[in-house]
Amino acid sequence: MPTISAPQEFNEEDLYVDLDAVLGIPLHLKCEGFNFTGSVKQKAALEMVEAAEEAGRLSPGSVLVESSSGNLGVALSVIAASKGYRFVCVTDSRCNLASKRLMEALGATVHTIAEPAPEGGFLGARIAYVRKLCEEDARYVWLNQYVNPANWRAHYRYTAPGIHRSYPELDVLFVGAGTTGTLMGCARWYKEHRPGVRIVAVDSVGSVAFGHPPSPRMIPGLGSGVRPALLDEDFIDDVVLVPEPDTVRMCHRLAGRGFLFGGSTGTVVSGADRWLAERGGPAGLSSVAISPDMGERYLDTVYHTNWVQGVYGEDTLGPAHPSHETREAIR
């Protein structure tokens, strides 16, 4: 029987969903939402906080501050509460209300940016606000997930080796791209230890991470308004872009079979489905996708019919087949 004394000590590493049995997609989905912070961001959050402690950047009076669209903010709220730090999350209007309430319930202060910056959009505005806080008060310690190597190192140390233990004959790994911490940690590990595994990054249409033109995005998690500093495309084999309506449709397909996953998961599974269908992979192809979180935090958005129809149109959840406007960059 597992016994823990701090919430960050628990993370279910070995739970996968066979999507071939669920949706007819030859793909296994690694579920990262079963820990006390509810998402894959627990690993990066803990790694960054502990690295800051080891470097002597944190003291009992320190105030952690980070820019987050939701999941990292929740993870840091849990860890800060456990370790006795104050935490300020700087987010924007796309952050789910449930995530904001979770952070506040855990004692965090949440500041919501209402207007995007002329350059860099909401992310640029969030980062500018964080920098201002740190300049005005020396107690603030910005972990800076966007450049912090501890972000990708968490997944190099834990996520990728965990997948390898479960799927030692893996052929393809699909990973969503946000800060690219999860993506780069897994990609670096596989290129070093199993270079034959194909690494496919899945991003949202409207994200500029891989050099594509910006456009509005409403679902938090994946995508970026600026090029991620951690990204090194030499480690990536393919890139798939997924329009947000396809994300929503995939989330509802999964929910229709009893699996309530978050928006990022819908994006990754939709992109993987397209990639696998286009290539008609050989029988026995082993493929895994990483699911960052579960769906409870998206009940007012992705799973709310009025919200979906208001943002994407009344026919988004209709009987028509999804129209993937997917673009790829093959390297």
Secondary structure, DSSP 8 states (H G I E B T S, - for coil): ----SSGGG-B--S-EEEHHHHHS-S-EEEE---BTTSBTHHHHHHHHHHHHHHTT---TT-EEEEE-SSHHHHHHHHHHHHHT-EEEEEEETTS-HHHHHHHHHTT-EEEEE-S-BTTTHHHHHHHHHHHHHHHH-TTEEE--TTT-HHHHHHIIIIIHHHHHHH-TT--EEEEE-SSSHHHHHHHHHHHHH-TTSEEEEEEETT--TTS-------S-SS--SS--TT--GGG-SEEEEE-HHHHHHHHHHHHTTT--B-HHHHHHHHHHHHHHHHHT--TT--EEEEE-BBSGGGTTTTT-HHHHHHHH-TTTTSSS-------EEE-
